[in-house]
């Protein structure tokens, strides 16, 4: 028996008097709930991407509702949109183009003070587009900075967002100049194809210009958040923005479609009582009042929607960079 035990010890290296070694248990890491967007199909496939797009759209509204101080950005953005609209209509009017072709709101022929396509016209167009574009990017940068703090569980104020955005005036200004040039060229192309009465002339050229503007906007959607949150240079931000878009374009498409549908439903629902009250009153001025109120409601939705879009872009950017979706978009954490 002793000989057998000695043989086992020599062959197997087993010693009954040796101390037992305790090893730490194996740590199993679990992947995040949302898969890395760099994967070709995503962890949850098409259904998962649709779900994330819907969550980003509805979650952006939820974040705004829980942080209603962000509505100050809606007011500021509304002022910028109003300036852009009024300056554009006035420039059309002084260049002999009826701002509302076919509506006969302005009787007679519009006076021609500046010829379309002339150097003063191009200068005024570029200046107004540059001012409105730069202010839009600056407010968007401030909104993104504020939302980023909120998503990380910190408190944010409008002043802190504006102050943080002021650190990136140079890249934002350069990016605004680029878009002002693109906008001026597109405006020149669209207006040069118009007829003398202000109606669109060559619809093909106008459509191509609008499509190119939309494509450029989509490919550069994340330039501002990359500048503000990633401290990247303008060129690198443009290139990385296109890369992020290719990763999460399905989530972007679903998110924007849902937001558009929400706005459309609200507009339809708000129009029903206006028409009912207008027809029941029998007043001859009721149609004018209905149109006025409806336009007011539409502008309010546009102003608030600009803030919701900024929140959604921040959420999309965060998801594209980290591969995870903030819990606040799912309503799992109170933002105060």
C-alpha positions in Angstrom: 0.0 0.0 0.0 2.8 2.4 0.9 4.5 1.5 -2.4 1.4 2.3 -4.3 1.0 5.7 -2.7 4.7 6.6 -3.4 4.2 5.7 -7.0 1.1 7.9 -7.3 2.9 10.8 -5.7 5.9 10.5 -8.1 3.8 10.2 -11.3 1.0 12.7 -10.6 2.8 15.1 -8.3 0.0 14.8 -5.8 0.7 15.5 -2.1 -2.0 15.0 0.5 -0.3 17.3 3.0 -0.1 20.3 0.5 -2.3 23.3 1.3 -5.3 23.9 -0.9 -5.0 27.0 -3.2 -8.0 29.3 -3.3 -8.6 31.0 -6.6 -10.8 33.9 -7.2 -14.1 33.2 -9.0 -14.2 34.1 -12.7 -15.7 37.5 -13.3 -18.3 37.5 -16.1 -18.9 41.0 -17.6 -22.3 41.6 -19.1 -22.5 43.7 -22.2 -24.6 47.0 -22.1 -28.2 46.9 -22.8 -27.8 48.5 -26.2 -25.3 47.0 -28.6 -22.4 48.7 -30.1 -23.6 50.7 -33.1 -20.4 49.8 -34.9 -21.8 46.3 -35.4 -23.3 45.8 -38.9 -26.7 44.8 -37.7 -26.7 45.8 -34.0 -27.3 43.4 -31.2 -31.1 43.5 -31.4 -31.4 43.7 -35.2 -33.8 45.9 -37.0 -36.4 45.7 -34.2 -33.8 46.9 -31.7 -32.8 49.9 -33.9 -36.5 50.9 -34.3 -37.0 50.6 -30.6 -34.0 52.8 -29.9 -35.2 55.4 -32.4 -38.6 55.6 -30.8 -37.0 55.8 -27.3 -34.8 58.6 -28.4 -37.7 60.6 -29.9 -40.1 60.1 -26.9 -37.2 60.4 -24.4 -36.2 63.8 -25.9 -39.7 65.1 -25.1 -39.5 63.5 -21.7 -36.1 65.2 -20.9 -37.5 68.6 -22.0 -40.6 68.1 -19.9 -38.5 67.3 -16.8 -36.1 70.2 -17.5 -38.5 72.9 -18.6 -35.9 75.6 -18.1 -34.5 74.4 -21.5 -37.5 76.1 -23.0 -35.5 79.3 -22.8 -33.5 77.9 -25.7 -36.8 77.6 -27.6 -37.5 81.3 -27.0 -34.0 82.2 -28.2 -34.2 79.9 -31.2 -37.6 81.3 -32.0 -36.1 84.8 -32.2 -33.4 83.6 -34.6 -36.0 81.8 -36.7 -38.1 84.9 -36.8 -35.2 87.1 -37.8 -34.3 84.6 -40.6 -37.8 84.5 -41.9 -38.4 88.2 -41.8 -35.1 89.1 -43.4 -35.7 86.5 -46.1 -39.2 87.8 -46.9 -38.0 91.4 -46.9 -35.1 90.6 -49.2 -37.5 88.9 -51.6 -39.8 91.9 -51.5 -37.2 94.6 -52.2 -35.8 92.4 -55.1 -39.2 92.4 -56.8 -40.3 88.9 -55.8 -43.7 88.5 -54.1 -43.0 86.7 -50.8 -46.3 84.9 -51.0 -46.8 84.2 -54.7 -50.4 83.4 -55.7 -51.9 84.6 -52.4 -52.5 88.3 -53.5 -51.8 89.4 -49.9 -49.7 92.3 -51.4 -51.6 94.1 -54.1 -49.8 95.6 -57.1 -46.2 94.9 -58.2 -43.4 94.7 -55.7 -40.8 97.5 -56.1 -37.4 96.5 -57.4 -34.8 98.1 -55.2 -32.1 95.4 -55.6 -31.9 93.2 -58.6 -31.7 89.5 -58.0 -28.3 88.1 -58.6 -26.6 91.4 -58.3 -23.7 92.0 -56.0 -25.7 93.8 -53.3 -28.3 91.1 -53.4 -25.7 88.4 -52.9 -24.0 90.4 -50.1 -27.3 90.9 -48.2 -28.3 87.2 -48.7 -24.9 86.0 -47.5 -25.0 88.4 -44.5 -28.5 87.4 -43.3 -27.8 83.7 -43.8 -24.5 84.0 -41.9 -26.0 85.8 -38.9 -28.9 83.4 -38.6 -26.7 80.3 -39.1 -24.1 81.4 -36.6 -26.7 82.2 -33.9 -28.4 78.9 -34.6 -25.1 76.9 -34.2 -24.2 78.9 -31.1 -27.5 78.2 -29.4 -27.4 74.6 -30.5 -23.9 74.3 -29.0 -25.1 75.8 -25.7 -28.1 73.5 -25.7 -26.0 70.4 -26.3 -23.6 71.4 -23.5 -26.5 71.8 -21.1 -28.2 68.5 -22.1 -24.9 66.7 -21.8 -24.6 67.9 -18.2 -28.2 66.9 -17.5 -27.7 63.4 -18.9 -24.6 62.9 -16.7 -26.7 63.7 -13.6 -25.4 67.3 -13.1 -27.3 70.5 -12.9 -27.1 72.9 -15.8 -28.3 76.4 -16.4 -28.8 78.4 -19.6 -26.0 80.7 -18.7 -23.6 77.9 -18.2 -24.5 76.4 -21.5 -24.0 79.7 -23.3 -20.7 80.3 -21.5 -19.4 76.8 -22.5 -20.4 77.4 -26.1 -18.5 80.7 -26.2 -15.3 78.6 -26.0 -15.9 77.3 -29.5 -16.8 80.5 -31.3 -14.0 80.1 -33.9 -14.9 76.7 -35.2 -18.6 77.5 -35.0 -18.0 80.7 -36.9 -16.1 79.0 -39.6 -18.8 76.3 -40.0 -21.4 79.0 -40.2 -19.4 80.7 -43.0 -19.3 77.4 -44.9 -23.0 77.0 -44.6 -23.7 80.6 -45.4 -21.8 80.1 -48.7 -23.8 76.9 -49.5 -27.1 78.6 -48.5 -26.3 81.7 -50.7 -25.5 79.6 -53.7 -28.6 77.4 -53.2 -30.8 80.5 -52.8 -29.2 82.1 -56.0 -30.0 78.9 -57.9 -33.6 78.6 -56.7 -34.4 82.3 -57.3 -32.7 82.5 -60.6 -35.0 79.7 -61.9 -38.2 81.6 -60.8 -40.4 83.3 -63.3 -41.3 87.0 -63.3 -44.4 86.5 -61.1 -42.4 84.7 -58.4 -43.6 81.2 -59.1 -41.1 78.4 -59.3 -39.6 78.0 -62.8 -37.4 75.0 -63.2 -38.6 72.6 -60.5 -35.9 70.1 -61.3 -33.1 72.6 -60.4 -34.9 73.6 -57.2 -35.4 70.0 -56.2 -31.8 69.1 -56.8 -30.6 72.1 -54.7 -32.9 71.2 -51.9 -31.8 67.5 -51.9 -28.1 68.5 -51.9 -28.8 70.8 -48.9 -30.5 68.0 -47.1 -27.7 65.5 -47.8 -25.1 67.9 -46.6 -27.1 68.6 -43.4 -27.5 64.9 -42.7 -23.8 64.1 -43.2 -22.8 67.0 -41.0 -25.4 66.5 -38.3 -23.0 65.8 -35.5 -20.4 68.4 -36.3 -21.6 70.8 -33.5 -21.7 68.1 -30.8 -18.3 66.8 -31.9 -16.9 70.3 -31.5 -18.5 71.0 -28.2 -18.3 67.6 -26.5 -15.3 66.0 -28.2 -13.1 69.2 -28.5 -12.3 68.1 -32.1 -11.1 70.2 -34.9 -13.6 71.2 -37.6 -12.2 69.0 -40.3 -12.0 65.9 -38.1 -15.5 66.7 -36.8 -16.9 66.7 -40.3 -15.3 63.4 -41.1 -16.3 61.8 -37.9 -19.9 63.1 -38.2 -20.2 61.2 -41.5 -18.9 58.1 -39.8 -21.3 58.4 -36.9 -24.2 58.8 -39.3 -23.3 55.6 -41.2 -23.4 53.7 -37.9 -26.7 54.9 -36.6 -28.6 56.1 -39.6 -31.5 53.8 -38.8 -32.0 55.2 -35.3 -31.7 58.7 -36.8 -34.4 58.0 -39.4 -36.8 56.4 -37.0 -36.3 59.2 -34.4 -37.0 62.0 -36.8 -40.0 60.2 -38.4 -41.5 59.8 -34.9 -40.9 63.4 -34.0 -42.5 64.5 -37.4 -45.5 62.3 -36.8 -46.0 63.8 -33.3 -45.9 67.3 -34.6 -48.3 66.4 -37.4 -50.8 64.8 -35.0 -50.6 67.8 -32.7 -51.3 70.2 -35.7 -54.2 68.1 -36.9 -55.7 67.8 -33.4 -55.4 71.6 -32.8 -57.0 72.4 -36.2 -60.2 70.5 -35.5 -61.5 72.7 -32.6 -60.4 75.8 -34.5 -62.5 74.9 -37.5 -65.5 73.8 -35.4 -65.5 77.1 -33.5 -65.0 79.1 -36.6 -67.9 77.6 -38.6 -70.2 77.6 -35.6 -69.6 81.3 -35.0 -70.7 82.4 -38.5 -68.4 85.5 -38.4 -66.9 86.6 -41.7 -63.5 87.1 -40.0 -63.5 83.6 -38.5 -61.3 82.1 -41.4 -58.7 84.8 -40.9 -58.7 84.2 -37.1 -58.4 80.5 -37.7 -55.4 80.9 -40.0 -53.7 83.3 -37.6 -54.1 81.1 -34.6 -53.0 78.0 -36.6 -49.9 79.8 -37.8 -49.2 80.8 -34.2 -49.5 77.2 -33.0 -47.3 76.0 -35.8 -44.6 78.5 -34.9 -44.7 77.5 -31.2 -44.3 73.9 -32.2 -41.4 74.8 -34.4 -39.7 76.7 -31.6 -40.2 73.9 -29.1 -39.4 71.3 -31.7 -36.0 73.0 -32.2 -35.1 72.3 -28.6 -36.4 68.7 -28.8 -34.3 68.2 -31.9 -31.2 69.5 -30.1 -31.9 67.0 -27.2 -32.4 64.2 -29.7 -29.1 65.0 -31.5 -27.3 64.9 -28.2 -28.8 61.5 -27.4 -27.9 60.2 -30.8 -24.4 61.5 -30.6 -23.9 59.9 -27.1 -25.3 56.6 -28.3 -23.1 56.7 -31.5 -20.0 57.4 -29.4 -20.5 55.0 -26.5 -22.9 52.4 -27.9 -25.2 52.8 -24.9 -28.4 54.8 -24.5 -28.8 57.1 -21.5 -31.3 55.9 -18.9 -33.0 59.3 -18.9 -34.3 58.7 -22.3 -36.1 55.7 -20.9 -37.5 57.7 -18.0 -35.5 55.6 -15.4 -33.9 58.5 -13.7 -35.4 61.8 -12.6 -33.4 64.8 -13.9 -34.8 67.1 -11.2 
